[in-house]
Each structure stands twice: as C-alpha cells, then as structure tokens.
Amino acid sequence: MSEKHIHLHIEGMSCGHCQKTVTDAILQVNGVKKAIVTLVPPTAEIYFDDAQTSPEAILGAVDATEVYSGTQI
C-alpha cells in the first residue's frame, strides 16, 4: 500500500449540500482513506491508496455528481 494525496480545485460548489454530495462521492471510491472538501476555497484534499484507486477514478466520481463546473488537479 502506498498512500498518496491529491488536491483538487472544484468550481461550482455553492452550498453545504454540494459540499456533502462531493465528499460522499469521493469517499465511495474504493481506496480513498480521507477527503477534506471545503467551499471557500472550493477544493478537496484527498488521501488514497494508489494500489486500489487512481486520481482519474476520483475525478470521475466528482464529475458524476454534476455539482461542478470544472475540476482540476
């Protein structure tokens, strides 16, 4: 196991519900250990096991929430 982390900038989150939706989606990804999602600034700090998941899989989970207008690593 190799723990990695990524920092995402997530445009489009405007309320606590958006923040919770994104947090829940990230935590559903197998291998994600911790996710800290904030509205101001609109970011996510994600810690994960790179043997179980990838940044692309995490981005896919965020994109699937449809509460964003753009996600960047």
C-alpha positions, 0 to 999 in steps of 0.5 A: 500500500502506498498512500498518496494525496491529491488536491483538487480545485472544484468550481461550482460548489455553492452550498453545504449540500454540494459540499456533502454530495462531493465528499460522499462521492469521493469517499465511495471510491474504493481506496480513498482513506480521507477527503477534506472538501471545503467551499471557500476555497472550493477544493478537496484534499484527498488521501488514497491508496494508489494500489486500489484507486487512481486520481482519474477514478476520483475525478470521475466520481466528482464529475458524476455528481454534476455539482461542478463546473470544472475540476482540476488537479 
